[in-house]
Amino acid sequence: MTSLSDNLHLLTPEFALAVLAFLVFAIDLFLPEDRKGYLGWVSIAGLLALIVVSLVMLWGEEESLYDGLLAVDDFALFFKVFFMGMGVFIILTSMDFVEDRLEHRGEFYGLLLFSILGMNLMAQSRELLTAYIALELLSFSLYVLAAYAKDDAKSNESALKYIIVGAVSSAILLYGVSMVYGVLGVTKFEDIAAGLAVASEVSPALWVGVGLILVGLMFKISAVPFHMWAPDVYEGAPYPVTAYLAIGSKAAAFALVLRLAAEGFVPAADRWEQWQIILAVLAALTMLLGNLVALAQKNLKRLMAYSSIGHAGFILAGIAALSLDSDLASNGVMFYLVGYSITNLVVFAALISFFNMTGKETITDLGGLADHQPFLAAALAMGLFSLAGLPIFAGFTMKFYLFTAVANEGFLWLAGLAVFSSLISLYYYLQILRQVYIEPTPASDGGGDLLEDYPALTKRTSLTLLTVLGSGMAGIIWLGIYPKPLIDAIEAASRAVMS
């Protein structure tokens, strides 16, 4: 380990990201209202530049900063590039919505950048309090973004619920951290693993502390039975924020959980085996309940919320299967996070484009969409087929990889349940496509014209959303047919934490 003065430059991307967020705030003060749209492009340009800077500066680096509080390794670099790249596409997806329906665009993009900073620090954290602070930076940004449509009562209600549940989960997590520290006297992940490995008799307080930490994190990933906030928050938040919650916050939480489990619990193999069955049961409940309750949903946002809960169960199954003997489960988790994020981005981009045109967000409102917006309908179909796990799409490859890893680690029953849950999800995804391609327009008795109800549907999809949809569809096909370049990067990232 080198001195702080020698390796402080390794945090340049984080410092620059914070400066970029403040720069967006500052530029917003001076731009006239008709030029506020430039703020999104400034944010995108900054994120793209930081991706290049991160790759150039941090490629191959293996350092531990601040006496082991933060890691600079392939795992952190992988998620750093992933989060910032995802931020670029989220901003592209949100630009039209923000311009038409939200005020204070500078604050919106600035908060988005601060949340990405929190995600980056979560992936780098190797100590519980550092991880907690990074998690709160992300959470505070999301609380405000969820309430950003301040004139919408549902948005305000969802943000209030999110804040209350988020505060409770954070308190539970912090209390668990204090109990672990009270017993072991350490908060670094590797020190926790060492303390667990040599403890002849584990104190009940330690079991409770670890359990509370897991409960706090399960709230963040909306695992059953800690999922109750997700449907209401997803429904009430502005559409781009809902997409960001489903993609970004979930990926960041799982990045933290993966490093915590790999460095803090898996090395204490005997203790880890006792927690694996608990996580496996939580994963089973999450994937089953999420997909079953999604069957009854009529609102698109609530359906996608329960779909997100179901996918959280699949990823949690991969966390339960982590092992010192193989990197297959950690590879599967990271591959699933990337494939799921790209696929979900396509689905939400299509739904946001439809909402921008019509202001509608129920499943039945999609009737006849393919007749007037065939490209939008095709993108939505490809995204939903991928989420269901059909072949040639990213969803099939990521599910095959992850479920195989889970089965290989002795959880064959859990892998079988995951396959069954995927079949359930196919039904409600097909229900959406039935409306898009088969059902008549949502006018009374099916005899009206969709254009009479939604004349804006004749408008073309904006260039920014076309960019997102086209890039996302290409990514879905690429990951479904030839994922090797991504798998190579994932294997390097996985070795950084599993070794």
ChimeraX attribute file (.defattr): number of C-alpha atoms within 10 A of each C-alpha:
attribute: neighborCount
match mode: 1-to-1
recipient: residues
	/A:1	12
	/A:2	12
	/A:3	10
	/A:4	13
	/A:5	7
	/A:6	9
	/A:7	16
	/A:8	12
	/A:9	13
	/A:10	18
	/A:11	16
	/A:12	16
	/A:13	23
	/A:14	20
	/A:15	12
	/A:16	17
	/A:17	21
	/A:18	17
	/A:19	15
	/A:20	21
	/A:21	23
	/A:22	18
	/A:23	16
	/A:24	24
	/A:25	20
	/A:26	14
	/A:27	15
	/A:28	21
	/A:29	11
	/A:30	10
	/A:31	14
	/A:32	10
	/A:33	11
	/A:34	8
	/A:35	10
	/A:36	18
	/A:37	18
	/A:38	17
	/A:39	23
	/A:40	22
	/A:41	16
	/A:42	16
	/A:43	24
	/A:44	22
	/A:45	13
	/A:46	20
	/A:47	25
	/A:48	17
	/A:49	14
	/A:50	22
	/A:51	18
	/A:52	12
	/A:53	15
	/A:54	20
	/A:55	15
	/A:56	10
	/A:57	14
	/A:58	20
	/A:59	14
	/A:60	13
	/A:61	13
	/A:62	15
	/A:63	15
	/A:64	19
	/A:65	21
	/A:66	13
	/A:67	12
	/A:68	15
	/A:69	18
	/A:70	22
	/A:71	25
	/A:72	22
	/A:73	21
	/A:74	23
	/A:75	25
	/A:76	25
	/A:77	23
	/A:78	21
	/A:79	24
	/A:80	27
	/A:81	19
	/A:82	19
	/A:83	25
	/A:84	25
	/A:85	16
	/A:86	21
	/A:87	23
	/A:88	20
	/A:89	22
	/A:90	24
	/A:91	23
	/A:92	22
	/A:93	28
	/A:94	24
	/A:95	21
	/A:96	19
	/A:97	18
	/A:98	22
	/A:99	14
	/A:100	9
	/A:101	10
	/A:102	15
	/A:103	13
	/A:104	14
	/A:105	21
	/A:106	25
	/A:107	20
	/A:108	23
	/A:109	26
	/A:110	24
	/A:111	23
	/A:112	23
	/A:113	29
	/A:114	23
	/A:115	27
	/A:116	28
	/A:117	24
	/A:118	27
	/A:119	31
	/A:120	29
	/A:121	28
	/A:122	31
	/A:123	30
	/A:124	27
	/A:125	30
	/A:126	26
	/A:127	22
	/A:128	26
	/A:129	17
	/A:130	18
	/A:131	22
	/A:132	20
	/A:133	15
	/A:134	22
	/A:135	25
	/A:136	19
	/A:137	20
	/A:138	27
	/A:139	22
	/A:140	17
	/A:141	19
	/A:142	25
	/A:143	20
	/A:144	20
	/A:145	26
	/A:146	30
	/A:147	24
	/A:148	22
	/A:149	19
	/A:150	16
	/A:151	10
	/A:152	13
	/A:153	12
	/A:154	19
	/A:155	22
	/A:156	20
	/A:157	17
	/A:158	22
	/A:159	26
	/A:160	17
	/A:161	17
	/A:162	23
	/A:163	19
	/A:164	13
	/A:165	19
	/A:166	20
	/A:167	16
	/A:168	14
	/A:169	21
	/A:170	22
	/A:171	15
	/A:172	21
	/A:173	25
	/A:174	19
	/A:175	18
	/A:176	25
	/A:177	22
	/A:178	19
	/A:179	19
	/A:180	25
	/A:181	17
	/A:182	14
	/A:183	16
	/A:184	16
	/A:185	13
	/A:186	18
	/A:187	20
	/A:188	23
	/A:189	22
	/A:190	20
	/A:191	17
	/A:192	23
	/A:193	22
	/A:194	18
	/A:195	18
	/A:196	22
	/A:197	18
	/A:198	10
	/A:199	12
	/A:200	8
	/A:201	7
	/A:202	14
	/A:203	13
	/A:204	9
	/A:205	14
	/A:206	20
	/A:207	16
	/A:208	15
	/A:209	24
	/A:210	19
	/A:211	19
	/A:212	22
	/A:213	23
	/A:214	17
	/A:215	19
	/A:216	23
	/A:217	22
	/A:218	24
	/A:219	24
	/A:220	24
	/A:221	26
	/A:222	25
	/A:223	28
	/A:224	23
	/A:225	13
	/A:226	19
	/A:227	20
	/A:228	14
	/A:229	20
	/A:230	27
	/A:231	22
	/A:232	19
	/A:233	28
	/A:234	28
	/A:235	22
	/A:236	23
	/A:237	28
	/A:238	26
	/A:239	25
	/A:240	24
	/A:241	23
	/A:242	25
	/A:243	28
	/A:244	26
	/A:245	22
	/A:246	25
	/A:247	24
	/A:248	24
	/A:249	23
	/A:250	20
	/A:251	27
	/A:252	27
	/A:253	21
	/A:254	24
	/A:255	23
	/A:256	25
	/A:257	21
	/A:258	24
	/A:259	25
	/A:260	24
	/A:261	20
	/A:262	26
	/A:263	22
	/A:264	25
	/A:265	24
	/A:266	24
	/A:267	21
	/A:268	21
	/A:269	14
	/A:270	12
	/A:271	17
	/A:272	21
	/A:273	16
	/A:274	10
	/A:275	16
	/A:276	18
	/A:277	15
	/A:278	13
	/A:279	20
	/A:280	23
	/A:281	16
	/A:282	21
	/A:283	28
	/A:284	24
	/A:285	17
	/A:286	29
	/A:287	30
	/A:288	25
	/A:289	20
	/A:290	28
	/A:291	26
	/A:292	18
	/A:293	14
	/A:294	26
	/A:295	17
	/A:296	11
	/A:297	17
	/A:298	14
	/A:299	18
	/A:300	21
	/A:301	25
	/A:302	24
	/A:303	26
	/A:304	25
	/A:305	28
	/A:306	27
	/A:307	27
	/A:308	29
	/A:309	28
	/A:310	31
	/A:311	27
	/A:312	26
	/A:313	31
	/A:314	30
	/A:315	27
	/A:316	26
	/A:317	32
	/A:318	32
	/A:319	24
	/A:320	28
	/A:321	29
	/A:322	28
	/A:323	20
	/A:324	12
	/A:325	9
	/A:326	16
	/A:327	18
	/A:328	21
	/A:329	27
	/A:330	29
	/A:331	25
	/A:332	28
	/A:333	31
	/A:334	28
	/A:335	26
	/A:336	25
	/A:337	23
	/A:338	22
	/A:339	26
	/A:340	24
	/A:341	23
	/A:342	27
	/A:343	29
	/A:344	24
	/A:345	26
	/A:346	30
	/A:347	26
	/A:348	26
	/A:349	31
	/A:350	26
	/A:351	24
	/A:352	24
	/A:353	23
	/A:354	22
	/A:355	17
	/A:356	20
	/A:357	18
	/A:358	16
	/A:359	13
	/A:360	17
	/A:361	19
	/A:362	16
	/A:363	19
	/A:364	20
	/A:365	23
	/A:366	26
	/A:367	22
	/A:368	22
	/A:369	23
	/A:370	17
	/A:371	15
	/A:372	15
	/A:373	17
	/A:374	14
	/A:375	17
	/A:376	25
	/A:377	23
	/A:378	18
	/A:379	22
	/A:380	26
	/A:381	21
	/A:382	22
	/A:383	30
	/A:384	25
	/A:385	23
	/A:386	30
	/A:387	28
	/A:388	25
	/A:389	23
	/A:390	18
	/A:391	15
	/A:392	17
	/A:393	27
	/A:394	34
	/A:395	27
	/A:396	20
	/A:397	25
	/A:398	27
	/A:399	28
	/A:400	17
	/A:401	18
	/A:402	27
	/A:403	27
	/A:404	18
	/A:405	26
	/A:406	28
	/A:407	18
	/A:408	15
	/A:409	17
	/A:410	11
	/A:411	21
	/A:412	15
	/A:413	13
	/A:414	22
	/A:415	24
	/A:416	14
	/A:417	19
	/A:418	25
	/A:419	17
	/A:420	13
	/A:421	24
	/A:422	22
	/A:423	14
	/A:424	18
	/A:425	27
	/A:426	18
	/A:427	15
	/A:428	21
	/A:429	22
	/A:430	15
	/A:431	13
	/A:432	23
	/A:433	23
	/A:434	17
	/A:435	20
	/A:436	27
	/A:437	18
	/A:438	14
	/A:439	16
	/A:440	23
	/A:441	23
	/A:442	19
	/A:443	15
	/A:444	9
	/A:445	8
	/A:446	12
	/A:447	10
	/A:448	13
	/A:449	15
	/A:450	22
	/A:451	13
	/A:452	10
	/A:453	13
	/A:454	15
	/A:455	12
	/A:456	14
	/A:457	20
	/A:458	12
	/A:459	11
	/A:460	13
	/A:461	17
	/A:462	13
	/A:463	11
	/A:464	17
	/A:465	23
	/A:466	20
	/A:467	15
	/A:468	22
	/A:469	28
	/A:470	15
	/A:471	14
	/A:472	24
	/A:473	24
	/A:474	14
	/A:475	19
	/A:476	25
	/A:477	18
	/A:478	16
	/A:479	24
	/A:480	21
	/A:481	15
	/A:482	13
	/A:483	18
	/A:484	11
	/A:485	9
	/A:486	14
	/A:487	16
	/A:488	12
	/A:489	15
	/A:490	23
	/A:491	19
	/A:492	16
	/A:493	21
	/A:494	25
	/A:495	16
	/A:496	18
	/A:497	20
	/A:498	21
	/A:499	12
